């Protein structure tokens, strides 16, 4: 659960802002936080967003990264901008941790992964932004990100964050069985995808509340920043809007299935929108790699920006999912859910 992250920021979600600016197109700003070996993974996330972009709203990518990775990002994104005729913009920014406790946050979770705690400080780092859709970098978008933004309109007046449950079934729940700290009831939440109203989070004094929680519980947390978020919302559950599971579909949603019983299954009747490859399951060289998830990641990686998505992405992916090493697995039985939106959007030319 210690993945790096992507955030989709959306300006002016408040209806009053829309009335004042109805002559302008709103902009979705996608912010990626990327360190260490996550360069290729992050670029795959960006590519998947571009692949499913309907151009309903302009896209801008803001990438927080290490100095040594900036040139790599710039080279690839400049190529994609040229191929897509400047249909998106991007900006590269250095890692930033605000306040007098910056070094503590940089190194407390993992000295080799300075990005880990970055997302906890989005309200102050992005003080000019109203609302964001935060997405971990180890995810693949399988639907337009504009569809996610529309769920902000479903928040009530008190809700500041939208997240999916960590589990749906108590028999396999991690937090209810193993956590040594408070968590969002009943089964915890997963923070890999988060709708974040930063304006409300600032009014709530989010960052002032996070530091005391860390100091009190740091010896008891396993999943680091996700655990801190769970602890905070344990005490403020009214601030949470629960998203449908298809917006953060993980292998936990399918690996527990068998022929007679589907434990913790995410039904996703209208398809999976975001596939989350947490625990490095996208990667061939990882012991927890899941074939169906790995295949999806592979074909996103192979797809060339600007080429026909039907013949160069959808058809090869359909064939790839027919591999017996995938079909004969529990997660291999739900790959049609991954293809749901792609089948609608990509047609033969």
C-alpha positions as CSV (number, residue, x, y, z in Angstrom):
1,X,0.0,0.0,0.0
2,X,3.0,2.3,-0.1
3,X,2.7,3.3,-3.7
4,X,3.6,6.6,-5.3
5,X,0.8,8.7,-6.4
6,X,-1.1,10.5,-9.0
7,X,-3.6,13.3,-8.3
8,X,-6.2,14.6,-10.7
9,X,-6.9,18.2,-9.6
10,X,-10.1,19.9,-10.6
11,X,-10.6,23.7,-10.3
12,X,-13.8,25.3,-9.2
13,X,-16.0,22.4,-8.4
14,X,-18.3,24.7,-6.3
15,X,-21.5,25.5,-8.3
16,X,-21.0,29.2,-7.5
17,X,-17.6,29.2,-9.2
18,X,-19.2,27.6,-12.2
19,X,-21.8,30.3,-12.4
20,X,-19.1,33.0,-12.4
21,X,-16.9,31.2,-14.9
22,X,-19.5,29.5,-17.2
23,X,-17.8,31.1,-20.2
24,X,-14.6,29.1,-19.5
25,X,-13.9,25.4,-19.8
26,X,-12.9,23.8,-16.5
27,X,-9.5,22.2,-16.4
28,X,-8.6,18.8,-14.9
29,X,-5.1,19.0,-13.6
30,X,-3.4,15.6,-13.0
31,X,-0.6,15.7,-10.5
32,X,1.8,12.8,-10.3
33,X,4.2,12.2,-7.4
34,X,7.0,10.0,-8.6
35,X,10.3,8.9,-7.1
36,X,12.9,6.2,-7.5
37,X,12.1,3.4,-10.0
38,X,8.5,4.6,-10.5
39,X,9.2,6.6,-13.7
40,X,7.9,4.0,-16.2
41,X,4.9,3.2,-13.9
42,X,4.0,6.9,-13.7
43,X,4.2,7.4,-17.4
44,X,2.0,4.4,-17.9
45,X,-0.6,6.0,-15.7
46,X,-0.3,9.2,-17.7
47,X,-0.7,7.3,-20.9
48,X,-3.8,5.5,-19.7
49,X,-5.4,8.9,-18.8
50,X,-4.6,10.2,-22.3
51,X,-5.8,7.1,-24.0
52,X,-9.3,7.4,-22.4
53,X,-9.4,11.2,-22.6
54,X,-12.6,12.5,-24.2
55,X,-11.3,16.1,-24.3
56,X,-14.5,17.0,-22.4
57,X,-12.2,19.3,-20.3
58,X,-8.6,20.4,-20.8
59,X,-5.9,18.3,-19.1
60,X,-2.8,19.5,-17.3
61,X,-0.3,17.2,-15.6
62,X,1.8,18.5,-12.7
63,X,4.5,16.1,-11.8
64,X,6.3,16.3,-8.4
65,X,9.5,14.4,-8.7
66,X,13.2,14.1,-7.9
67,X,15.6,16.3,-9.8
68,X,17.2,13.3,-11.5
69,X,13.9,12.3,-13.1
70,X,12.8,15.6,-14.5
71,X,14.6,15.3,-17.8
72,X,13.2,11.8,-18.4
73,X,9.7,13.0,-17.8
74,X,10.2,16.1,-20.0
75,X,11.5,14.1,-23.0
76,X,8.7,11.7,-23.0
77,X,5.9,14.2,-22.4
78,X,7.2,16.6,-25.1
79,X,7.0,13.7,-27.6
80,X,3.4,12.9,-26.5
81,X,2.4,16.6,-26.7
82,X,3.7,16.7,-30.3
83,X,1.9,13.5,-31.3
84,X,-1.4,14.7,-29.7
85,X,-1.1,18.2,-31.1
86,X,-0.7,19.9,-27.8
87,X,-4.0,18.5,-26.4
88,X,-2.6,18.6,-22.9
89,X,0.0,20.6,-20.8
90,X,2.4,19.6,-18.1
91,X,4.6,21.2,-15.4
92,X,7.5,19.6,-13.5
93,X,7.9,20.5,-9.8
94,X,10.4,19.5,-7.1
95,X,9.3,17.5,-4.0
96,X,8.2,19.9,-1.3
97,X,7.3,19.3,2.4
98,X,6.0,22.4,4.1
99,X,6.7,23.6,7.7
100,X,9.2,23.0,10.4
101,X,8.7,19.3,10.4
102,X,9.7,18.7,6.8
103,X,12.7,16.5,7.4
104,X,10.7,14.4,9.8
105,X,8.0,13.7,7.1
106,X,10.6,13.1,4.4
107,X,12.4,10.4,6.2
108,X,10.1,9.0,8.9
109,X,8.2,6.5,6.7
110,X,11.1,5.3,4.5
111,X,14.4,7.2,4.1
112,X,14.8,5.7,0.6
113,X,11.3,6.9,-0.5
114,X,11.0,10.6,0.2
115,X,7.7,10.8,-1.8
116,X,5.7,8.6,0.6
117,X,4.2,11.4,2.8
118,X,3.8,14.0,0.1
119,X,0.1,13.6,-0.5
120,X,-0.7,14.4,3.1
121,X,0.2,18.1,2.4
122,X,-1.8,18.7,-0.7
123,X,-4.1,21.3,0.9
124,X,-1.2,23.7,1.6
125,X,1.0,22.7,-1.4
126,X,-1.9,23.3,-3.7
127,X,-3.4,26.3,-2.0
128,X,-4.7,27.8,-5.2
129,X,-6.6,24.6,-6.1
130,X,-10.2,23.9,-4.9
131,X,-10.6,20.2,-5.5
132,X,-8.6,17.2,-6.7
133,X,-9.0,13.6,-7.7
134,X,-5.9,11.9,-6.3
135,X,-4.8,8.6,-7.9
136,X,-1.7,6.5,-7.0
137,X,0.8,6.1,-9.8
138,X,0.4,2.3,-9.8
139,X,-3.0,2.6,-11.3
140,X,-4.4,2.3,-14.9
141,X,-7.3,4.4,-15.9
142,X,-9.9,2.4,-17.9
143,X,-12.5,5.3,-18.2
144,X,-12.3,9.0,-18.7
145,X,-11.1,10.9,-15.6
146,X,-13.9,13.4,-16.3
147,X,-16.4,10.8,-15.1
148,X,-14.6,10.7,-11.7
149,X,-14.8,14.5,-11.3
150,X,-18.5,14.5,-11.7
151,X,-18.9,12.6,-8.4
152,X,-17.8,15.8,-6.5
153,X,-21.4,16.9,-7.1
154,X,-22.7,14.0,-4.9
155,X,-20.8,15.3,-1.8
156,X,-23.0,16.7,1.0
157,X,-22.1,19.9,2.7
158,X,-19.9,18.2,5.3
159,X,-17.9,15.7,3.2
160,X,-14.3,16.6,2.3
161,X,-13.0,13.3,0.8
162,X,-14.4,10.5,-1.3
163,X,-12.7,7.1,-1.0
164,X,-13.5,3.4,-1.5
165,X,-13.7,0.8,1.3
166,X,-10.6,-1.3,1.9
167,X,-12.7,-4.4,1.9
168,X,-16.4,-5.4,1.4
169,X,-16.3,-8.6,3.4
170,X,-15.2,-8.8,7.1
171,X,-13.9,-12.4,6.6
172,X,-11.0,-11.1,4.6
173,X,-10.8,-7.5,6.0
174,X,-7.3,-6.4,7.0
175,X,-8.2,-3.5,9.3
176,X,-10.9,-5.3,11.3
177,X,-8.6,-8.3,11.8
178,X,-5.1,-6.9,12.2
179,X,-5.0,-3.2,12.8
180,X,-3.6,-2.0,16.2
181,X,-5.0,1.5,15.8
182,X,-8.4,3.1,15.2
183,X,-9.7,3.0,11.6
184,X,-12.7,4.1,9.5
185,X,-15.5,1.7,10.4
186,X,-16.4,-1.0,9.6
187,X,-13.6,-2.3,7.4
188,X,-11.3,0.7,6.7
189,X,-10.7,2.7,3.6
190,X,-8.1,2.5,0.8
191,X,-6.5,5.8,-0.1
192,X,-5.2,4.8,-3.6
193,X,-8.0,6.9,-5.1
194,X,-9.3,10.0,-3.3
195,X,-11.7,12.8,-4.3
196,X,-10.3,15.6,-2.2
197,X,-12.0,19.0,-1.7
198,X,-8.9,20.9,-0.7
199,X,-10.9,24.0,0.2
200,X,-12.9,22.1,2.8
201,X,-9.8,20.2,4.0
202,X,-8.0,23.5,4.7
203,X,-11.0,24.8,6.6
204,X,-11.0,21.5,8.5
205,X,-7.3,22.1,9.3
206,X,-6.4,18.8,7.9
207,X,-2.6,19.1,8.2
208,X,-2.7,20.3,11.8
209,X,-4.7,17.2,12.7
210,X,-2.4,14.8,10.9
211,X,0.8,15.5,12.8
212,X,-0.5,14.7,16.3
213,X,-2.0,11.5,14.9
214,X,1.4,10.5,13.5
215,X,3.2,11.2,16.8
216,X,0.6,9.2,18.8
217,X,0.3,6.2,16.6
218,X,3.5,5.9,14.5
219,X,4.7,2.7,16.3
220,X,1.4,1.0,15.5
221,X,0.9,1.9,11.8
222,X,1.8,-0.5,9.0
223,X,0.5,1.2,5.8
224,X,1.9,4.6,6.8
225,X,0.0,7.5,5.3
226,X,-3.1,5.4,4.5
227,X,-3.2,4.4,8.2
228,X,-3.0,8.0,9.3
229,X,-5.9,8.8,7.0
230,X,-7.9,5.9,8.4
231,X,-7.3,7.1,12.0
232,X,-8.3,10.6,11.2
233,X,-11.6,9.5,9.6
234,X,-12.3,7.1,12.5
235,X,-12.9,10.2,14.5
236,X,-14.6,12.2,11.7
237,X,-16.6,9.6,9.7
238,X,-19.1,12.3,8.6
239,X,-16.3,13.8,6.4
240,X,-16.2,10.7,4.2
241,X,-18.1,10.0,1.0
242,X,-17.8,6.3,-0.1
243,X,-17.0,5.8,-3.7
244,X,-18.2,2.8,-5.7
245,X,-15.5,0.1,-5.7
246,X,-15.0,0.2,-9.5
247,X,-13.0,3.4,-9.0
248,X,-10.3,1.6,-7.1
249,X,-10.4,-2.0,-8.3
250,X,-7.6,-4.1,-6.6
251,X,-6.7,-7.7,-6.8
252,X,-8.3,-8.1,-3.4
253,X,-11.6,-7.7,-5.2
254,X,-11.1,-10.9,-7.2
255,X,-8.4,-13.2,-5.7
256,X,-10.7,-14.5,-3.0
257,X,-13.4,-15.7,-5.5
258,X,-14.0,-19.4,-6.2
259,X,-16.6,-21.4,-8.1
260,X,-19.3,-21.2,-5.5
261,X,-18.7,-18.0,-3.5
262,X,-17.3,-14.6,-4.3
263,X,-15.8,-13.2,-1.2
264,X,-15.2,-9.4,-1.3
265,X,-16.1,-9.3,-5.0
266,X,-16.6,-5.8,-6.6
267,X,-19.6,-6.2,-8.9
268,X,-18.8,-3.2,-11.1
269,X,-21.9,-3.7,-13.3
270,X,-20.7,-0.8,-15.6
271,X,-17.1,-1.9,-15.7
272,X,-14.0,-1.2,-13.8
273,X,-13.0,2.5,-14.0
274,X,-9.5,2.5,-12.3
275,X,-7.4,-0.6,-11.9
276,X,-5.1,-0.4,-8.9
277,X,-1.9,-2.5,-9.0
278,X,-0.9,-2.1,-5.3
279,X,1.8,-4.3,-3.8
280,X,3.6,-4.1,-7.2
281,X,1.3,-6.7,-8.7
282,X,1.7,-5.2,-12.2
283,X,5.3,-6.3,-12.4
284,X,6.7,-9.6,-13.7
285,X,9.6,-9.7,-11.3
286,X,7.4,-9.4,-8.1
287,X,6.3,-12.5,-6.2
288,X,2.8,-11.1,-5.8
289,X,2.3,-10.4,-9.5
290,X,-1.2,-11.1,-10.7
291,X,-1.4,-12.3,-14.3
292,X,-4.6,-10.4,-15.4
293,X,-3.3,-7.1,-13.9
294,X,0.1,-7.7,-15.3
295,X,-1.3,-8.2,-18.8
296,X,-3.2,-5.0,-18.7
297,X,-0.1,-3.1,-17.6
298,X,1.9,-4.7,-20.3
299,X,-0.5,-3.6,-23.1
300,X,-0.7,-0.1,-21.8
301,X,3.1,0.0,-21.8
302,X,3.2,-1.4,-25.4
303,X,0.6,1.1,-26.7
304,X,2.0,4.0,-28.7
305,X,0.4,7.3,-28.1
306,X,-1.3,8.6,-31.2
307,X,-1.9,5.2,-32.8
308,X,-5.4,3.7,-33.3
309,X,-6.6,2.5,-29.8
310,X,-8.9,-0.2,-31.3
311,X,-6.3,-2.1,-33.3
312,X,-3.3,-1.3,-31.2
313,X,-4.7,-1.5,-27.7
314,X,-8.2,-3.1,-27.4
315,X,-7.9,-6.0,-29.8
316,X,-4.4,-7.1,-28.6
317,X,-5.6,-6.8,-25.0
318,X,-8.6,-9.0,-25.7
319,X,-6.3,-11.6,-27.2
320,X,-3.9,-11.3,-24.3
321,X,-6.6,-12.0,-21.8
322,X,-7.4,-15.3,-23.6
323,X,-4.0,-16.7,-22.4
324,X,-4.6,-19.8,-20.3
325,X,-2.3,-18.5,-17.6
326,X,-4.8,-15.7,-17.1
327,X,-8.1,-17.5,-17.9
328,X,-7.5,-20.2,-15.3
329,X,-7.1,-17.6,-12.5
330,X,-9.8,-16.0,-10.3
331,X,-8.9,-12.5,-11.5
332,X,-8.8,-13.8,-15.1
333,X,-12.5,-14.5,-14.9
334,X,-13.4,-10.8,-14.5
335,X,-11.3,-9.2,-17.4
336,X,-14.5,-8.3,-19.2
337,X,-15.0,-5.7,-16.5
338,X,-11.6,-4.1,-17.4
339,X,-12.7,-4.0,-21.1
340,X,-16.2,-2.5,-20.5
341,X,-15.5,1.2,-21.3
342,X,-12.9,0.4,-23.9
343,X,-15.4,-1.6,-25.9
344,X,-17.8,1.4,-25.9
345,X,-15.2,4.0,-26.8
346,X,-12.9,2.3,-29.3
347,X,-14.4,1.2,-32.6
348,X,-12.9,0.0,-35.9
349,X,-11.8,2.9,-38.1
